[in-house]
Amino acid sequence: MLDQKTRYLQIAFNGDLAEVTGILPKIPRNDGILIEAGTPYIKREGMKGVRTIAQMWGGKVVADLKTADGAEGEVLMARNAGATAATVLGSSSTETLNFFVEACKAAGIDSMIDLIGIEDPLKVIRRLRAPPDVAVLHLGRDEESTRGKVIEYRHVNRIKSKYDIIISAAGGVDLREARSAIFNGANIVVVNIVSGDKPWTGIDSNENITEIAQQFLKTIE
């Protein structure tokens, strides 16, 4: 389970199995690094893809399911594939969110609520029987290029003043944004592996992955 006193770097794979097998071995082994099986990756590779990451990494693995319904079944699939955490959409029904948090607790993995597109994250958490382990403040990939759209760090203190939970910052994160996320109270920064021909921000798959990961770890210390 994640430690609230530790700062984590979450590296997300959204491509395919070939990308994972080519890049994952270059990421330095560190207890402060989470490896994410991103939503597009899971859609391509399924639970086999999650299992491959879990077997190769041997550490903390996030299955970015973005569950919208059928929470218990999806949590068990992720856990059985080796994931140590999974995500649910904050826009899902209250019933789904409650089932998800409870299923993750029973399965012994961390529950993460992805608050992409949610104007008031605290309102979502307040309606639950129990809070998640992690609240993810997420600027969507399609929003990255929209001028003026940013990760809403103003919600960090609002959430932490009410709940003793971990805050994750995701979406368009580079070294500068990682520094800002930690400064504003986030515990986890999520960085995407991206290819050079894409407009998104993250770690370029053609760059020195080991060196850049080390730079991110130093930035969030």
Summary of the structure (lengths in Angstrom):
residues: 221
radius of gyration: 15.9
end to end distance: 19.6
largest distance: 44.7
contacts: 763
relative contact order: 0.16
helix: 40%
strand: 21%
